[in-house]
Amino acid sequence: MKIAIIGAGAAGMTTAYLLNKQHDLTIFEKQPILGGNIRTLNKNVTGVELDSKLVLDCGVLEFQSEHFPNFHKLMNALNVTMEQGQTSSELFLADGHYYKSGAGLLHHCKNLREFLTEAQKLFPVLKGYLRFLFVAFRTTPKELHNQPVSAYLDGEIHAVWLKMLLMYAYSMPYQKIADFPAEIAIPLLRHSSMFTKWDRVVGGVYTYIEKILEQFDGEIHCNANIQKVFRTPSGVIITMKNGENLPFDKVIFAVTPEQVLNLLGDTNEDENRRFSAWQPNQIETIIHTDVSFYKHFGVSYYSEFDVFQTDTHGHCGYNAYLNRLYAIDAAKYPHYSLAYNMEKYIHPAKIIHRQQHNTPLYSVDAVRYRHEVIATNGENHTYHAGAYLGEGLHEGAISSAFAIAELLK
């Protein structure tokens, strides 16, 4: 069959890889580069003042080793090298207080005295987290449906920390997290222990897209200007903005969900219901070399993932210390970090790259009909793939691609 794949992020490229030998495929990507929110400096992102021997990811970074089975299955099939590491996190509050994670206690205390001091601070946070786990593991998936995460997370420190982890994981403003769907958040947070191991792709995440491209036989169009997609009884017509009409047998939408209705030229009532609540969400991350803001808290250790209250009005951000994540020698290279909503602390001259990301804006109303989307994949010659159809992370994108490949094998 002749199949169009709209979107060249994780879901679209994985779908292309899985269907490559069975169908005639064409990928349409509106951006000038492939990868979606996979952004690897010195690979698909170029023109940055960065040593050519280094690669830094400024989008997707790491993957939980236990909870990304289809992702690891794909990496094994592509012969992509992975490395496992222990990650830690610290919570920095606007009042100057900070808390280490369990991994931070185990690995990053200079002496026993510091360990005992930090453990004493963390004890009430752990108690709150254990209370949350007790409720979370007793709650059924049916009870989570149509519920916001705020129904399970209050204003205690452990809850603030967990909501900030959701902010980081889903690239959403902290102020929007209260309405984040519990059916996605709670299963993830059940396993967000402070001792979690994570895997990273050696050579940057875009490495696996390069492996896919080495094998791909179809056509790829970047900077693709699609006007509308129309379905007919016999197939699909994609109308480009230059007036060209391209016929296909099937179409796969591997885009963020708020784009679907804008692309479809013949939506029906069911499609309008399933996708109308999705809203656009754009954030900007920066790569920088300024870690001086840690001095405000009296610490000199930079964890892999640190989350910050940036003021007392609910604004929050994060800083991921890339030297530790990528084993970059800080004696030889600058202190590289990936940050969101931290720019007021960072000297402008230390910012080496800015990156815009378009991600779904998860809410209770938006995810209400996603199971219908999955159940009706294939109707009207139309399929949908994306992280939003799973747990919202990279594993969801890969899993949705595997599901479509099973339908079209």
Residue pairs with C-beta under 8 A, 6 or more apart in sequence:
1 23
1 24
1 249
1 250
1 408
2 23
2 24
2 26
2 247
2 248
2 249
2 250
3 19
3 23
3 24
3 25
3 26
3 248
3 249
3 250
3 251
3 252
3 408
4 25
4 26
4 28
4 236
4 238
4 246
4 248
4 250
4 251
4 252
5 12
5 15
5 16
5 25
5 26
5 27
5 28
5 251
5 252
5 254
6 12
6 28
6 226
6 229
6 251
6 252
6 253
6 254
6 255
6 263
7 28
7 29
7 36
7 253
7 254
7 255
7 385
7 386
8 16
8 27
8 28
8 29
8 31
8 34
8 35
8 36
8 220
8 222
8 254
9 35
9 36
9 37
9 38
9 254
9 386
9 397
10 35
10 36
10 37
10 38
10 60
10 387
10 394
10 397
10 398
10 401
11 36
11 254
11 385
11 386
11 387
11 397
11 398
11 400
11 401
12 27
12 29
12 36
12 252
12 254
12 255
12 385
12 401
13 27
13 34
13 35
13 209
13 212
14 74
14 212
14 397
14 398
14 401
14 402
15 252
15 254
15 385
15 401
15 404
15 405
16 25
16 27
16 212
16 216
16 218
17 74
17 78
17 212
17 215
17 216
17 401
18 401
18 402
18 404
18 405
19 25
19 404
19 405
19 408
20 215
20 216
20 217
20 218
21 217
22 408
22 409
23 408
24 218
25 216
25 217
25 218
25 219
26 218
26 219
26 220
26 221
26 246
26 248
27 218
27 219
27 220
27 221
28 221
28 224
28 226
28 238
29 220
29 221
29 222
29 223
29 224
30 223
30 224
30 225
30 226
31 222
31 223
32 222
32 223
33 44
33 45
33 222
34 44
34 209
34 213
34 220
34 222
35 44
35 59
35 205
35 206
35 209
36 59
37 59
37 60
37 171
37 357
37 358
37 359
38 44
38 57
38 59
38 60
38 205
38 206
38 209
39 45
39 57
39 58
39 59
39 60
39 206
39 355
39 357
40 55
40 56
40 57
40 58
40 59
40 204
40 205
40 206
40 207
41 48
41 50
41 54
41 55
41 56
41 57
41 58
41 204
41 287
41 353
42 48
42 50
42 52
42 54
42 55
42 56
42 204
43 55
43 204
43 206
43 207
43 210
44 206
44 209
45 58
45 353
45 355
48 287
48 352
48 353
49 352
50 56
50 352
50 353
51 333
54 326
54 328
54 333
54 336
55 203
55 204
55 326
56 204
56 287
56 322
56 326
56 336
56 338
57 204
57 205
57 206
57 322
57 338
58 285
58 287
58 338
58 353
58 355
59 205
59 285
59 355
59 357
60 205
60 394
61 200
61 205
61 320
61 325
61 338
62 85
62 87
62 198
62 199
62 200
62 325
63 71
63 72
63 198
63 199
63 200
63 394
63 395
64 191
64 196
64 197
64 198
64 199
65 72
65 84
65 197
65 198
65 199
66 191
66 196
66 197
67 191
67 395
68 199
68 393
68 394
68 395
68 398
69 395
70 395
70 398
70 399
70 402
71 394
71 395
71 398
72 82
72 199
74 208
74 398
75 82
75 201
75 208
78 208
78 211
78 212
79 211
80 201
80 202
80 207
80 208
80 211
81 201
81 202
81 203
82 199
82 200
82 201
82 202
83 199
83 200
83 202
84 197
84 198
84 199
85 197
85 198
85 199
85 200
85 304
85 325
86 103
86 107
86 195
86 197
86 198
87 103
87 196
87 197
87 198
87 303
87 304
87 305
87 325
88 100
88 101
88 103
88 104
88 107
88 108
88 194
88 303
88 304
88 305
89 101
89 103
89 104
89 165
89 194
89 303
89 304
89 305
89 306
89 307
90 98
90 99
90 100
90 101
90 104
90 299
90 303
90 306
90 307
91 98
91 99
91 157
91 160
91 161
91 164
91 306
91 307
92 98
92 297
92 306
92 307
92 308
92 309
93 309
94 309
94 310
94 311
94 312
95 312
96 296
96 297
98 297
98 299
99 118
99 121
99 122
99 125
99 157
99 161
100 108
100 109
100 118
100 121
100 122
100 303
101 122
101 194
101 303
102 122
102 126
102 193
102 194
102 195
103 194
103 195
103 196
104 118
104 194
104 301
104 303
105 115
105 118
105 119
105 122
106 195
108 301
108 303
109 115
109 118
124 157
125 157
125 158
125 161
126 158
128 156
128 157
128 158
128 159
129 158
129 162
132 152
132 153
132 158
132 159
132 162
132 189
133 190
135 152
136 152
136 186
136 189
136 190
137 190
139 152
139 186
141 183
144 181
144 182
144 183
144 186
145 183
146 364
146 368
147 181
147 182
147 183
147 364
148 178
148 179
148 180
148 181
148 182
148 364
149 163
149 166
149 177
149 178
149 179
149 180
149 181
149 182
149 185
149 186
150 178
150 179
151 182
152 182
152 185
152 186
153 159
153 162
153 163
160 309
161 307
162 189
162 192
163 174
163 177
163 178
163 180
164 174
164 307
164 316
164 318
165 189
165 192
165 307
166 172
166 177
166 180
166 185
166 188
166 189
167 173
167 174
167 177
167 307
167 316
167 318
168 305
168 307
168 318
168 340
169 188
169 392
169 393
170 180
170 359
170 360
170 362
170 392
170 393
171 281
171 283
171 340
171 357
171 359
172 180
172 281
172 283
172 359
172 361
172 362
173 283
173 341
174 314
174 315
174 316
175 314
175 315
176 361
176 363
179 363
179 364
180 362
180 363
181 362
181 363
181 364
181 366
181 367
182 364
183 367
184 362
184 367
184 391
184 392
187 391
188 391
188 392
188 393
200 325
200 326
201 207
201 208
224 240
225 240
225 241
225 242
226 238
226 239
226 240
226 241
226 263
227 239
227 240
227 241
227 265
228 238
228 239
228 263
228 264
228 265
229 236
229 237
229 238
229 239
229 251
229 263
229 264
229 265
230 236
230 237
230 238
230 239
230 265
230 266
231 237
231 251
231 266
231 380
231 381
231 382
235 247
235 248
235 249
235 250
235 381
236 247
236 248
236 249
236 250
236 251
236 381
236 382
237 245
237 246
237 247
237 248
238 245
238 246
238 248
238 251
239 245
239 246
239 265
240 246
249 381
250 381
250 382
250 383
250 408
251 381
251 382
251 383
252 383
252 384
252 385
252 404
253 259
253 260
253 263
253 382
253 383
253 384
253 385
253 386
254 384
254 385
254 386
254 401
255 263
255 386
256 278
256 280
256 358
256 359
256 360
256 386
256 388
257 275
257 278
257 360
257 366
257 384
257 386
257 388
258 275
258 278
258 279
258 280
258 281
258 360
258 361
260 271
260 275
260 278
260 384
261 267
261 271
261 272
261 275
261 276
264 271
268 380
270 372
270 376
273 369
274 369
274 370
274 372
274 373
275 373
277 363
277 365
277 366
277 368
278 360
278 361
278 366
278 388
279 361
279 363
279 366
280 358
280 361
281 358
281 359
281 360
281 361
282 356
282 357
282 358
282 359
283 340
283 341
283 356
283 357
283 359
284 340
284 354
284 355
284 356
284 357
285 338
285 339
285 340
285 354
285 355
285 357
286 338
286 339
286 340
286 342
286 343
286 346
286 351
286 353
286 354
286 355
287 322
287 336
287 337
287 338
287 351
287 352
287 353
287 355
288 336
288 337
288 339
288 346
288 350
288 351
288 352
289 334
289 335
289 336
289 337
289 350
289 352
290 335
290 337
290 345
290 346
290 347
290 350
290 351
291 302
291 321
291 335
291 337
292 347
293 342
293 345
293 346
294 300
294 301
294 302
302 319
302 321
302 323
302 324
302 335
302 337
303 321
303 324
304 320
304 321
304 324
304 325
305 318
305 320
306 318
306 319
306 320
306 321
307 316
307 317
307 318
308 316
308 317
308 318
308 319
308 342
309 315
309 316
310 316
310 317
310 341
310 342
310 344
310 345
315 341
316 341
317 339
317 340
317 341
317 342
318 339
318 340
318 341
318 342
319 337
319 338
319 339
319 342
320 337
320 338
320 339
321 335
321 336
321 337
322 328
322 336
322 337
322 338
323 329
323 330
323 333
323 335
323 336
326 336
328 336
339 346
343 351
360 366
360 386
360 387
360 388
360 392
362 388
362 392
366 388
367 388
370 388
370 389
373 384
373 389
374 384
374 389
374 400
374 403
377 383
377 384
377 403
377 404
377 407
378 407
383 404
383 407
383 408
384 400
385 397
385 400
385 401
385 403
385 404
386 396
386 397
386 400
387 393
387 394
387 395
387 396
387 397
387 400
388 396
389 396
389 400
390 396
390 397
390 399
390 400
